[in-house]
Amino acid sequence: MRILITGATGYIGTTVVPYLLEHEYCDICLLVRNLNKAKLIYNDKVQYISLEGVSWRSAVLDYNPECVIHLAGLLDSRHDANTVDNIIKSNILFTTQLLESISHTNCMFFINAASCLEYRNGELNTNPNTLYAASKLAVHPIIKFFQSISSWRWVNVVIYSAYGKRNMHPKILDLIYDALDSPVAHPFTEGEQVLDFIHVNDIASFFYTLLNKLYNVTESYTEFHLGTGFGYSLREVASIMENITGKKVNAQWGAFPYRPHEVMCSVAPIDKNVRMLNWRASYCVKDKRNFV
Protein backbone atom coordinates (compact mmCIF):
# COMPACT_ATOMS: atom_id res chain seq x y z
CA MET A 1 0.00 0.00 0.00
CA ARG A 2 1.32 3.45 -0.93
CA ILE A 3 1.00 5.67 2.16
CA LEU A 4 1.40 9.46 2.16
CA ILE A 5 2.02 10.90 5.64
CA THR A 6 2.04 14.51 6.84
CA GLY A 7 3.43 15.66 10.18
CA ALA A 8 6.18 13.04 10.14
CA THR A 9 8.67 15.26 11.98
CA GLY A 10 6.23 16.17 14.76
CA TYR A 11 5.74 14.76 18.24
CA ILE A 12 3.50 11.88 17.18
CA GLY A 13 4.86 11.40 13.67
CA THR A 14 8.39 10.66 14.90
CA THR A 15 7.05 7.62 16.71
CA VAL A 16 4.38 6.49 14.22
CA VAL A 17 6.54 6.55 11.08
CA PRO A 18 9.49 4.56 12.54
CA TYR A 19 7.03 2.02 13.95
CA LEU A 20 5.48 1.49 10.51
CA LEU A 21 8.90 1.16 8.92
CA GLU A 22 9.96 -1.40 11.54
CA HIS A 23 6.82 -3.39 10.78
CA GLU A 24 7.45 -3.68 7.04
CA TYR A 25 5.45 -0.75 5.73
CA CYS A 26 8.04 0.30 3.16
CA ASP A 27 6.18 2.31 0.53
CA ILE A 28 5.88 5.50 2.54
CA CYS A 29 6.14 9.05 1.23
CA LEU A 30 6.44 11.99 3.63
CA LEU A 31 4.97 15.37 2.75
CA VAL A 32 7.18 17.74 4.78
CA ARG A 33 7.87 21.42 5.28
CA ASN A 34 11.49 20.99 6.36
CA LEU A 35 13.16 18.50 4.05
CA ASN A 36 16.56 18.65 5.76
CA LYS A 37 15.02 17.93 9.16
CA ALA A 38 13.08 14.97 7.77
CA LYS A 39 16.15 13.48 6.07
CA LEU A 40 18.13 13.74 9.32
CA ILE A 41 15.45 11.59 10.97
CA TYR A 42 14.63 9.08 8.22
CA ASN A 43 17.57 9.20 5.80
CA ASP A 44 16.74 7.14 2.69
CA LYS A 45 14.15 4.86 4.30
CA VAL A 46 11.24 6.78 2.77
CA GLN A 47 10.35 9.00 -0.16
CA TYR A 48 9.87 12.74 0.28
CA ILE A 49 7.78 15.54 -1.15
CA SER A 50 8.82 19.01 0.00
CA LEU A 51 6.18 21.66 0.58
CA GLU A 52 8.84 24.25 -0.22
CA GLY A 53 8.56 23.31 -3.88
CA VAL A 54 5.94 24.99 -6.04
CA SER A 55 5.03 21.65 -7.64
CA TRP A 56 4.31 19.63 -4.49
CA ARG A 57 0.71 19.05 -5.58
CA SER A 58 1.92 17.50 -8.83
CA ALA A 59 4.31 15.31 -6.84
CA VAL A 60 1.39 14.08 -4.72
CA LEU A 61 -0.50 13.17 -7.89
CA ASP A 62 2.55 11.34 -9.24
CA TYR A 63 2.92 9.35 -6.02
CA ASN A 64 -0.81 8.53 -6.20
CA PRO A 65 -1.28 7.40 -2.58
CA GLU A 66 -3.72 4.67 -1.69
CA CYS A 67 -3.89 5.95 1.90
CA VAL A 68 -3.17 9.34 3.48
CA ILE A 69 -2.37 9.74 7.18
CA HIS A 70 -2.77 13.41 8.05
CA LEU A 71 -0.87 14.03 11.30
CA ALA A 72 0.23 17.60 10.59
CA GLY A 73 -1.24 20.46 12.56
CA LEU A 74 -0.24 23.53 14.54
CA LEU A 75 -1.05 23.06 18.22
CA ASP A 76 -1.26 26.37 20.07
CA SER A 77 -3.59 27.26 22.92
CA ARG A 78 -3.41 30.97 22.14
CA HIS A 79 -5.71 32.92 19.85
CA ASP A 80 -3.95 36.27 19.60
CA ALA A 81 -2.96 38.29 16.55
CA ASN A 82 0.40 36.54 16.34
CA THR A 83 -1.02 33.02 16.18
CA VAL A 84 -4.35 33.28 14.33
CA ASP A 85 -2.84 33.38 10.84
CA ASN A 86 -0.48 30.49 11.51
CA ILE A 87 -3.25 28.30 12.95
CA ILE A 88 -5.55 28.97 9.99
CA LYS A 89 -2.77 28.42 7.44
CA SER A 90 -1.58 25.18 9.01
CA ASN A 91 -4.82 23.57 10.10
CA ILE A 92 -7.32 24.79 7.51
CA LEU A 93 -5.56 26.12 4.40
CA PHE A 94 -2.93 23.38 4.17
CA THR A 95 -5.45 20.64 4.91
CA THR A 96 -7.72 22.00 2.15
CA GLN A 97 -4.83 22.11 -0.32
CA LEU A 98 -3.92 18.54 0.59
CA LEU A 99 -7.49 17.35 0.14
CA GLU A 100 -7.78 19.05 -3.23
CA SER A 101 -4.60 17.36 -4.37
CA ILE A 102 -5.52 13.84 -3.30
CA SER A 103 -9.02 14.22 -4.72
CA HIS A 104 -7.34 13.70 -8.12
CA THR A 105 -5.63 10.47 -7.05
CA ASN A 106 -6.79 6.91 -6.47
CA CYS A 107 -6.70 7.39 -2.70
CA MET A 108 -9.01 4.95 -0.88
CA PHE A 109 -8.54 6.03 2.77
CA PHE A 110 -8.04 9.44 4.36
CA ILE A 111 -7.00 9.07 8.01
CA ASN A 112 -7.27 12.35 9.86
CA ALA A 113 -5.64 12.90 13.26
CA ALA A 114 -8.12 14.89 15.35
CA SER A 115 -7.91 16.22 18.91
CA CYS A 116 -9.87 15.42 22.05
CA LEU A 117 -9.96 19.19 22.59
CA GLU A 118 -12.69 19.26 19.95
CA TYR A 119 -14.85 17.49 22.55
CA ARG A 120 -15.02 19.42 25.81
CA ASN A 121 -15.45 17.59 29.13
CA GLY A 122 -15.77 14.14 27.64
CA GLU A 123 -18.94 14.90 25.69
CA LEU A 124 -19.17 13.27 22.28
CA ASN A 125 -20.87 16.38 20.95
CA THR A 126 -18.24 18.66 19.45
CA ASN A 127 -17.47 21.68 21.62
CA PRO A 128 -13.93 22.99 20.96
CA ASN A 129 -12.15 24.76 23.80
CA THR A 130 -9.42 26.59 21.82
CA LEU A 131 -8.98 28.16 18.40
CA TYR A 132 -6.67 25.26 17.61
CA ALA A 133 -9.45 22.78 18.39
CA ALA A 134 -11.97 24.88 16.48
CA SER A 135 -9.70 24.94 13.44
CA LYS A 136 -9.32 21.15 13.56
CA LEU A 137 -13.08 20.84 13.70
CA ALA A 138 -13.60 23.43 10.96
CA VAL A 139 -12.03 21.20 8.33
CA HIS A 140 -14.63 18.46 8.82
CA PRO A 141 -17.12 19.83 6.25
CA ILE A 142 -14.20 20.50 3.92
CA ILE A 143 -13.08 16.88 4.19
CA LYS A 144 -16.68 15.81 3.65
CA PHE A 145 -16.94 17.95 0.51
CA PHE A 146 -13.81 16.53 -1.09
CA GLN A 147 -14.90 13.06 -0.06
CA SER A 148 -18.16 13.63 -1.94
CA ILE A 149 -16.28 14.21 -5.19
CA SER A 150 -13.80 11.39 -4.56
CA SER A 151 -14.11 7.81 -3.38
CA TRP A 152 -12.08 7.55 -0.18
CA ARG A 153 -13.28 6.43 3.21
CA TRP A 154 -12.68 8.95 5.95
CA VAL A 155 -11.29 7.63 9.23
CA ASN A 156 -11.16 10.21 12.02
CA VAL A 157 -8.77 9.34 14.86
CA VAL A 158 -9.36 11.50 17.94
CA ILE A 159 -6.14 11.48 19.96
CA TYR A 160 -6.28 12.11 23.70
CA SER A 161 -3.46 13.42 25.95
CA ALA A 162 -0.27 12.08 24.42
CA TYR A 163 2.88 11.44 26.45
CA GLY A 164 5.93 9.19 26.43
CA LYS A 165 8.82 11.32 25.23
CA ARG A 166 10.04 14.84 25.76
CA ASN A 167 8.35 17.48 23.63
CA MET A 168 10.00 20.73 22.54
CA HIS A 169 6.83 22.32 23.92
CA PRO A 170 6.55 20.59 27.33
CA LYS A 171 3.25 18.88 28.03
CA ILE A 172 1.58 18.70 31.42
CA LEU A 173 3.23 15.38 32.36
CA ASP A 174 6.62 16.88 31.49
CA LEU A 175 5.91 19.80 33.80
CA ILE A 176 4.88 17.53 36.67
CA TYR A 177 7.95 15.35 36.09
CA ASP A 178 10.19 18.45 36.18
CA ALA A 179 8.74 19.30 39.59
CA LEU A 180 10.03 16.03 41.11
CA ASP A 181 12.46 17.00 43.89
CA SER A 182 12.65 20.48 42.42
CA PRO A 183 14.29 23.04 44.73
CA VAL A 184 11.55 25.52 43.82
CA ALA A 185 7.79 25.03 43.75
CA HIS A 186 6.29 24.70 40.27
CA PRO A 187 2.99 26.55 39.77
CA PHE A 188 -0.07 24.60 38.58
CA THR A 189 -3.84 24.94 38.65
CA GLU A 190 -5.73 23.07 41.37
CA GLY A 191 -5.01 19.93 39.34
CA GLU A 192 -8.51 18.49 39.35
CA GLN A 193 -8.65 17.96 35.56
CA VAL A 194 -9.24 14.28 34.74
CA LEU A 195 -7.50 13.33 31.49
CA ASP A 196 -6.91 10.17 29.48
CA PHE A 197 -3.15 9.86 28.92
CA ILE A 198 -2.13 7.80 25.88
CA HIS A 199 1.50 6.77 25.34
CA VAL A 200 3.08 7.58 21.96
CA ASN A 201 4.07 3.92 21.58
CA ASP A 202 0.41 2.98 21.88
CA ILE A 203 -0.50 5.66 19.34
CA ALA A 204 1.97 4.10 16.89
CA SER A 205 0.60 0.61 17.63
CA PHE A 206 -2.93 1.84 16.99
CA PHE A 207 -2.11 3.32 13.58
CA TYR A 208 -0.31 0.11 12.60
CA THR A 209 -3.31 -1.97 13.67
CA LEU A 210 -5.67 0.38 11.85
CA LEU A 211 -3.67 0.08 8.61
CA ASN A 212 -3.72 -3.70 8.87
CA LYS A 213 -7.50 -3.70 9.25
CA LEU A 214 -8.46 -0.79 7.00
CA TYR A 215 -10.49 -2.99 4.69
CA ASN A 216 -12.69 -3.88 7.66
CA VAL A 217 -13.66 -0.21 7.78
CA THR A 218 -16.55 -0.23 5.34
CA GLU A 219 -18.44 2.95 6.27
CA SER A 220 -17.75 6.21 4.46
CA TYR A 221 -17.01 7.81 7.85
CA THR A 222 -15.64 6.06 10.93
CA GLU A 223 -14.38 7.70 14.11
CA PHE A 224 -12.08 6.14 16.70
CA HIS A 225 -11.22 7.74 20.04
CA LEU A 226 -7.61 6.92 20.80
CA GLY A 227 -7.06 6.67 24.54
CA THR A 228 -6.87 4.13 27.33
CA GLY A 229 -10.47 4.50 28.52
CA PHE A 230 -9.27 5.55 31.98
CA GLY A 231 -8.84 9.04 33.42
CA TYR A 232 -6.54 10.41 36.10
CA SER A 233 -6.51 13.85 37.66
CA LEU A 234 -3.28 15.82 37.53
CA ARG A 235 -2.97 15.44 41.29
CA GLU A 236 -3.38 11.68 40.95
CA VAL A 237 -0.65 11.64 38.30
CA ALA A 238 1.65 13.59 40.61
CA SER A 239 1.03 11.03 43.37
CA ILE A 240 1.70 8.16 40.93
CA MET A 241 5.03 9.71 39.92
CA GLU A 242 5.99 10.13 43.57
CA ASN A 243 5.19 6.49 44.37
CA ILE A 244 7.17 5.16 41.40
CA THR A 245 10.23 7.41 41.69
CA GLY A 246 10.40 7.90 45.46
CA LYS A 247 10.67 11.62 44.84
CA LYS A 248 8.40 14.47 45.87
CA VAL A 249 6.53 16.69 43.40
CA ASN A 250 7.19 20.24 44.54
CA ALA A 251 3.97 21.74 43.22
CA GLN A 252 2.15 24.91 44.11
CA TRP A 253 -1.38 23.70 43.41
CA GLY A 254 -3.82 26.52 42.76
CA ALA A 255 -1.16 29.03 41.71
CA PHE A 256 -2.89 29.39 38.34
CA PRO A 257 -6.65 29.81 37.84
CA TYR A 258 -8.44 27.49 35.45
CA ARG A 259 -8.80 28.88 31.95
CA PRO A 260 -12.30 29.98 30.91
CA HIS A 261 -12.70 26.87 28.72
CA GLU A 262 -10.65 24.43 30.80
CA VAL A 263 -11.29 20.78 29.96
CA MET A 264 -12.12 19.20 33.31
CA CYS A 265 -12.85 15.65 32.14
CA SER A 266 -11.71 14.00 28.91
CA VAL A 267 -11.70 10.21 28.76
CA ALA A 268 -11.82 8.23 25.52
CA PRO A 269 -14.75 5.91 24.74
CA ILE A 270 -12.77 2.93 23.48
CA ASP A 271 -15.49 0.39 22.72
CA LYS A 272 -15.13 0.78 18.94
CA ASN A 273 -11.34 0.29 19.14
CA VAL A 274 -11.93 -3.05 20.84
CA ARG A 275 -14.93 -4.14 18.78
CA MET A 276 -13.66 -3.24 15.31
CA LEU A 277 -9.89 -3.49 15.68
CA ASN A 278 -9.42 -5.73 18.74
CA TRP A 279 -7.03 -3.08 20.06
CA ARG A 280 -6.37 -1.73 23.56
CA ALA A 281 -3.61 0.46 24.92
CA SER A 282 -0.78 -1.44 26.62
CA TYR A 283 0.69 1.48 28.59
CA CYS A 284 -0.83 3.51 31.43
CA VAL A 285 0.53 6.33 33.58
CA LYS A 286 1.05 3.83 36.44
CA ASP A 287 3.49 1.84 34.31
CA LYS A 288 7.08 1.86 35.60
CA ARG A 289 8.24 1.62 31.97
CA ASN A 290 7.54 5.36 31.74
CA PHE A 291 10.48 6.06 34.04
CA VAL A 292 13.26 3.86 32.63
Secondary structure, DSSP 8 states (H G I E B T S, - for coil): --EEEE-TTSTTHHHHHHHHHHTT---EEEEES-HHHHHHHHTTSSEEEETTSTTHHHHHHHH--SEEEE------S--SHHHHHHHHIIIIIHHHHHHHHHTTTT--EEEEEEEGGGSGGG-SS---SSHHHHHHHHTHHHHHHHHHTS--EEEEEEE-EEESS--SS--HHHHHHHTBT-SS-EE------EE-EEEHHHHHHHHHHHHHTGGG--SSEEEEEES-S--EEHHHHHHHHHHHHS--B-EETTSS---TT---EE----HHHHHHH-------TT-GGGG-
